[in-house]
Amino acid sequence: MSLSPLDDYPVHQIAEPIRRVGTSDRNFYDRYYFNAFPHSGDLFLITGLGVYPNLGVADAFVCVLHENKHRVVRASRELGVDRMNTTVGPFRIEVIEGLKTLRVILEPNEWGVAYDLTWDGFEPAHEEPRHFVRAPQDRVTFDTCRLAQMGGWTGTLELPDKTIAVTPDTWWGSRDRSWGVRPVGEAEPPGIGVATPMSTFYWNYAPIRFPGFSVFYICQEDREGNRVLEEGLRVWDDGRLEHLGRPEHDLDWRPGTRMVDGGRITIGDVRIEIEPMLQCHLGIGTGYGFDQDWRHGAYQGPLVVQGLTLDLDNPDDAARMMGIVDSAARFRLDGEVGYGLWEYFVIGPHDQYGFKDLLDAHP
């Protein structure tokens, strides 16, 4: 049967039941992403849930970085026909009021991480610029739409050794909802791509909350600084959008690494100081990274739930930390203090910062 409960709503975009998307591309996905952290910056929680209609998979994860422990719980199931089913094992997302209030839940489990948290947006969600990338062989590798929003959290977070009350006065975060085409699932055969040198992927992303407004910064560029995607936007609490101009970056790289210790972003007349407080390697264990045993959209079976804990005081565990970094961060603008996400990933050469090879460290 191809029908599902969502077919009773007037939301169709093509002449097919809603479970069938308008492309046969295996890489079509539809995902929630949230982060949460206190202003003290001593804990960072990132969670997400995605569905992959052409792969027949749904999966979810949480990563909590606290007291130098990198804890992950993750789950995967067969997708089935019901697109209104936003549960994956112990994970659940509820849309209480679209574009405003959502609830994320992780039921108690053997890995000791659980939560019941409600998100409320500070300002109206907005649509980011379309993300479109065509590979050298002309295949479209990214074609995605995304909404973004800053907000506050209310609820309870349980860790193996403590229970934490979460209140929106000091627990903030960002969220996004994205859908479209991007690489997911099991790795595909490279074909002619094996003979094509890997190009630079330089990515910065910062949604930031200040009193009365939020700022959203995006910069993706190639080795020479040519832009693939960019945004510099202020969203006022009353919903007004103010396009600030071309975003620029001046980052302070930790010598001998590809880690950012601070820096500045400038958008028109707006100059923002960056202070990363707690830096989490999002890709490790969650599906965003290079772990061959767990990639977003990869088939794991009818239902699989797993967990892992890495001790970053252990040199072997610390050595696994690489790839995309999501940071709970403090920002400063004209004397005002803001909080938000500082996300970055640089692979390959980048002339501005002196990177010469695929993974060489900053001089």
N, C-alpha and C positions, 0 to 999 in steps of 0.2 A: 504494500500500500504506500502510495506516495503522499497522501494528504496528512496534515498535522493540525493541531489545534490553532496554530497561528494563521491557517488559511481562512478562518472565520473572521479575521480582521482585514480591513481594506488597506493592505500594505504592499500588495504585489507590484513588482517593477517589470516583470516579463510575463509572457503567457505560459507560465509553468507554476506548479505548486511552490510554495515559499521555500521549501527545503532545497530546491534546485536553484543555484545561483546562475547569473547570466554569462558565465564563462566556464569552459571545461578545463581551464588551467589548474593543474594540481596544486598550485601554490596559493590559491584563494584562501583567505583567512578572515576571521572576525573576532576581535579581542578586546577585553577589558584590562586596564592597567591602573593600579593605585599605589601610592606610597604614603607613609605616615611616620612622623617623628616628633618628639618634643623639642621645644626651643633650646633645651639644654644640649641637644645634639649627642646624647650618649646611647641612643638606640635608633635603629632605622629598620622599618618594615616595608617590604615591597611584595605585592601580591597581584596575581593576574589570572585570567581565565580566557581560553580561546577555543574556537571551534574551526574545523577545517573540513568543509562540506565535501570536497572532492577527494579527500583522504579518509573520510568516515570516522574521524577522531575528534574528541574533545579532551582538553587537558587543563590543569590548573596548578598553581604553585604558590608558595610563600617563601620568602627569604628574610630572616631576621638576623641583623648584625648587632651584637650587644656583648660587652665585656670580652671582646676579642674572640667570640664564638660566632661562626657563620653557620646558621641553622637553616635547613631547607626541609619542607614537606612538599610533596608533589603527588599528583594523581592523574591518571589517564583512563579514559573509557571509550568504548565504541559509541559513536555519535547517535545513531538511531534516527528517528523521524521527527521527534518533537523539538522544535527550535525554541520553545518556551521553557525547556528544561535547562536551567542554568545551575545545575549541580554536577560536580565531578567527585564521586566518593564523598569525603567529609567536607568538601568545599561547596559553598553556595553563595550566589549573588542575587539580591532582590532589588528591583527597581521600584522604589516607593513613590517617587515623583520624577518623571523623566527630566533629565538635564539639571536636576536640583539635588535630590536626596536618594541615596542608595545605601544598602546594607550588605556588608560582606561578613561571611561566617566561615570559620573552620572549627568543626566539631572536635572535642577531645580525642586524642590519638596517642599511640605508644611513644611518639617522639616528643611529647610534652609541650608542643606549641599549639595554642588554640586561641580563638578570639571571636567576639561578636561586636562589630564596629559599624557605626552609622556615619555616613559621609553627608555633609551639607555644603553646597557650593557657596563661595563667598561672592562670586559675580556670575553673570550668565556665561554658560559655555559658549565657545566660539569655534568656528571651523578654521583649521590651519590651512596653509597653502597645499595644493596637491603635490604629492611626492611622486615624481616620475623619473625613472632611470631606465635607459636602454643600453644593454650590453654591447660590446664591440661587434658581436655577431648578429646584432639587430634584435635579439630577443628582449622583450620587456621584463626586467627583473623586479622593478618596483613600480606599482601604480596604486597608490593608497590614498584614502581620505581619512582625516583624523579630527576629532574634536578634543579640546583641552579646557581645563578648568582648575582653579585653586579652590581649596576648601578646608574645613575643619572636621575633626573626628570626635565621636562620643562613644563610650562603651568600655569593654574590658579586654585586656590582653593577658593571656596566661603563658608563662614560660616555665621550664622545668623546676625552677627554684623560687618563683615569685608570681604574684598576680598584680597587675598594674591597672589602675583606674585611668582611663583616657578621657580628657575633657577638651573641648574645642578652644578654650582660651590659650592653651599652650601646645596643643597637638594639631599641627597643620600638615598639609601635603598637597600633592597635585595628582590629577588623574587624566587619563585619556581613553578614548574609544577609537579604535582604528579598524579599518577593513579594506580589503582589496587584495592585491597580489604582492607577495614578497617571499623570499625563499623560506620554505618550511619543510617539515617531514624528513624522511630519510634522504641522505645525499644522493643526488642524481649522477649518472656517469658524466664525466667532464666533456667528452667528445672533443671538438676542436678547441675548447677552452683550455685544454692541457698545454696547448702551444701558445697561449696568450698570457703575457705577464700580468700578474695581479696589479690592478690600479690602486691608487691611494684612496682610502676611506677616512676622511677627516670629518668628525661630527662633534658639535657642541649643541646642548639643549638646556635651557634654563627657564622654567616657569617660576615666577617669584611673586610673593605676596608682600605688599607694603600697605600702610594705613590708607584705606580708601580706594585702592586700585591694585591691579596685578600687572606685571610686565612679562611678556613671553618673547624669548629670544631663541632663534634657530640659526645655525650656520653649518651647512655641509658644503665642502669644497674639495677641489682636487689639489695636486701637488703645488701648482702654481698659484693657487688661491682663486681659481675660477669657480663660481658658485653653482652648485646643483640645486640647493634649496636654501632659502633664507627667510627670516621674519624678524621684525622688531615692532612689537605691538604693545600698547597700553590699553587695558580693559578696565574702565572705571566701574565702580560698584553699581551704578545706575544703568550699565549696559553700553555706554558710549565706547566706541572703538577709536583709538588714536594711533595712526601709523606714524612711527617715530623716525623712520628713515633706514638707511642701510646699516646693518649691524657690523661692528668690527670687534676684534678680540686681541688682547695682549696678555698672554698667559705666562705664569711662572712655573716652569717644569722642574720637578725634583731631579737633581743631577743623577745620572746613571739609571734613570727609569723613564717610563711614559706616564707618570703620575703628575697631576696638577696640584700644586700647593696653594695656589691663589691666582690672582690676576684681575683684569679689568675688561669689561665689555662696554662699548660705546655705541649708542644708537642715536644719531642726530646730536641733539644737545644733552642727551641723557647719558651719564657716566656712572656705572655701577661697579663697586668693588666686590670681589668674590672671595669668600672665606669658607672653603670646605671644612665641615666639622667631623663627619664620619663617612668614610668612603667604602662603598660596598661593590665588590666585583659581581655584578648582577648575573653574568653568564654562567657562574659556577654552580651547577646542579639544577638550574631552573629551566633549561631549554633554550635560553638565549645564546648560549656559548658553543664551545667546541666539544662538549662531552658527547661521545658517540653513542652512549647508552641512553641518552635522554635529550631528544630534540623536539621542539614544538611541532606537533602534528604527527610525530612518528608513532607507528602502531605498537602498542605495548601488550594488547590483549583486551578481553572484555572489560575488566576493571583491574587496575594495578594502583596501589598506594605505597609510596616509599618515603623514607626520610634519611637525612644525613646530617652530621654535625662535624664541622672542621674547626680545629683549635688553631687560631692564627699565631699563637705563641710557639707552636710546633713548626720547625723550619720546613718539614715536608709538606704540611698542609698549607703553609704560607706560600710555598713555591707554586702551588696550583692556581694562585690568584692572578688572573690575566684577563684581557679583553675589555669589554665595555664596563665603565664605572658609573654607578649612580651614587651621588653624594648628597647627604643631608647638609645643607649649606646655609650660612648667614650671608646676607648681602647688605651693602650700604649705598644709599642714594641721597645726596644733599642733606646729610645728617640724620636721615631716617634709616632705621634698621628693618630689614625684611628677611623672610625665610622662604626657602623653596628647594627645588631640585637643581643640582649641577651635574649634568650627565655629559660624558665625553668618551670618545674612542678614536684613536688614531692608529691606523695600520698602513704601512707603506711610507714612502718618502714624503716630506713636507718641507718646502724650501724656507718658509718663514721661521720655523723653529729648528732647522738644522738636522732633521731626520733624513738619512741617506738611503736606508734599506727597509726591508719589510718590517723588522721588529727591533732595530737598533735603538739603544737608549739615548736619552738627551745628553749632550756633551756636558 
